[in-house]
């Protein structure tokens, strides 16, 4: 079959046009990938430079702090150290490594920052160094100097071109499989060597979230509890939800933090997950992941239903302190309260579906970790004296007593004063009942969505 000359010419034109379009797209794709790679490489180079610079600044700040003696200078130098550690941590987080690859480096930056923040708080109360605090700062400074040397050297290699930005992109496997006999420098070999030879840090026991004593704390409710079996955990899930034990099956265990059995079920009420402590058999977490429909239950009724839910499970003397509506659910925070004294460390969070009032979430880690009967000390600071510590332009709306948690998982017996300014803004001010010092200030938000403190 013969093709006419005109038709043949059109075929050639269309084919050439298609080939040109494909070629353009291929070039665009190649240039786009090349541009993306260049952008990523530049971003990694910048982040690494910021990391090296921030670690150098941190070493300087900690060294200055180790020489300081007055509360004002301790406060200013440690505040700078906290800022430097935060900047270094942010830069480290921008690199293509997880905390696993640079676990010790990441941990050091976090702990140096947290310890510096503690010293700032202490100095704000007029305290100089006590005990081993100065020695601890000097040890942290020495460790920062070691890091500074390594990261400054690597950054110099990066600037000179001996190392390229692309060589930053090593996976965990690349670190593990690295040939130790490489003669040329590499980020992978340097990071692996740095982690293996990381300086030993001093034991840091202080009132902070990353204190060594915090990791050793045992949940108070589990202290004398006997281990339970997996079958007992399934029974606990059945009792907690009111469903037949047969609908639940084990998903194994989770050993980090508080060891638990993980239990799940698919039900008409929605997919459920529970965590039951391996000691004592307490439900520490419950989640029903169903979608919640349109609101039909008022916030007041939802709070009441949450209170009844706890009562039915033998959790008594709980006071609803905060609640917030979101996505057709009401989240209610309860604190243990006895003889008018709120214990904020003993916290339980309950979520109520506002379509039918069903409990769809429960989180009791704070309660299980901290709950115990307390004997309240006699307040040295009287109610009148505590209220005299409030700024004169605030009005005290209510006054009660409470145990307030510190950063280091300790608790302080306080006067809790709900105050209001001339514009109607609310806050909670906590006055240490022993020393009279202002322990904490929280903003109190009360609106149509609920009551929230932060």
Beta strands, then each sheet from edge to edge (+ up, - down):
strand 1: 249-254
strand 2: 260-267
strand 3: 270-277
strand 4: 283-288
strand 5: 318-326
strand 6: 329-338
strand 7: 341-353
strand 8: 359-363
strand 9: 395-405
strand 10: 411-420
strand 11: 426-432
strand 12: 438-447
strand 13: 450-453
sheet 1: 1+ 2- 3+ 4- 8+ 7- 6+ 5- 13+ 12- 11+ 10- 9+
end
